[in-house]
Amino acid sequence: MSELEDSEVEFVSTGERLKRAREAKGLSLDDVARQTRIPIRHLQNIEMEDWDAMPAPTYAVGFARNYANAIGLDGAAIGVELRERIGGAVRTRAPAPEYYEQADPSRVPPRSLALAALIFAGLLIAGYFFWFSSWTGDSVPDLDVPANAAQPAPGGQAAPAPVEPQAAAGQPVTLTATGEVWLRVTDAEGGGELFAGLLGAGEVFAVPPAARRPVIRTGRPQMLRASIGGRDLGPLEPEERMIANVSLLPQDLAASIRPAPAPAPAPVPQ
């Protein structure tokens, strides 16, 4: 092999190596997407090394590692390689310069006209809600819902009563995504990785019954609704934040996810 050929082999990109390994196994992107639950558009971005199109460097590293494992490559090595290249880097694509034309004062509408338009738009919205409530016979819904109010279960049903931890032990646990969310589930007692990848809205992950102490790590717990024995408990957390090493044992979930008590009814005037 010539010196030029050695140089070409040395500089084969990570994305190209993944693509060649996939094609060597006779797999399509659809096959890899079904196996890893990674959307095809992200797999394409990885092969083209279009890191700017990925949600974040952390997602890019995790997806590439799972992609590599699925086609028989060393996922850990691929992850380390990409983390060194893009793991902590900010987007590298330079923003295109923007040019602004100085506004012509004669073309700018007066402030009073803009304020009148805003007030008119507000009156239109208020009129719509008034018409809608009159037509349906219902009052206009209150948009200021308290943050700790109990949320209805899927299908419009009222939220079920809380599951007691003692009764939850041994029941199957499932997580249902209400939006796109990345999660990693491991068995903290030596069982290794149970799942790592992206779930789309409506997709479900069932915790393996053999897992001794399953724990979860995710940055969007509000997008995962937990169920124990088919009974919906609501989201893991009410707000978006990073959680790690949160137990998925049924008794622990039943103890940690407690729906807010319903407000007492107002007294009826005598």
Steps between C-alpha positions, in 0.01 A plus 500: 500500500635839403555792736202679344272201564622476863407865546151440358437208738625701795260786440177304444242686708304344783176534309648333192634210712154445646341511155751250352455260795120522464512431127745214554239331720231560241297725731297801396446813706147374565646182653729699731220742594270213601774337706622814680179712498710787361314706235630449148571873458749483790666188355540685169647801681751272675613341172537843340656638823252786497532561873328839479176319409508288819307609811820537708856361512396260779226353278743469207750304710232273649331430167831423327599262781169311473525498119850350520392228746207406275727431200776318689749783558646610834238748616701613802801585282281687251345695788839598642622603156200724435498641853858620448398661170158647569400404853557838658516710189251768416358500149783544258302637208567872477184709483440669168541876517177691513451833336235741611364781293439814698127552542338780318312708762230579247424126466489418871140500632437734792502349848136590555401293194693197629336533843154525342568184297608315816184606686285397202664155492433458873134590452471245219643224720272592791200508267585156365514345847172670593333367184642153549384478863153624401474252215610196701331599824826460689702762680832616356771267637737643757844515339682559829517138613695452825832325449419231759152421367438131429517426128244275329615158389528420126162478329342782699438281809541639849835426661488168692540478874863475616652152516618398844870396502424171676244405236726612213787259578543245223273680252625569143627853434473678165604848384296668223649798315269798445763671283848439364727410793841338544549264794747246635391216729754281679490230767690646794577153637725379221237444234658746257317722254133413444421774248657814359344698222221726385128440545247680284153607610289192579794258517527281809792353694422206730740445788623136480352296788843345567662838572603510867537876546420689177585872503441769237689804372329760281477873450126507422322302775180698442469320165488150658180371662551208739252214532495221759297194412318701233409784739623840387687700765575809291837646395822415681552871572273801438774714343799457267822435689782245501438196719739209557495175699125530559361161597245333271402232749118504524493562875744791466301659217176462695662679795657781295217581255205614707220694325403827662186474717180634346388835643214489747164603349381850579229517768148538370339824622207439733 
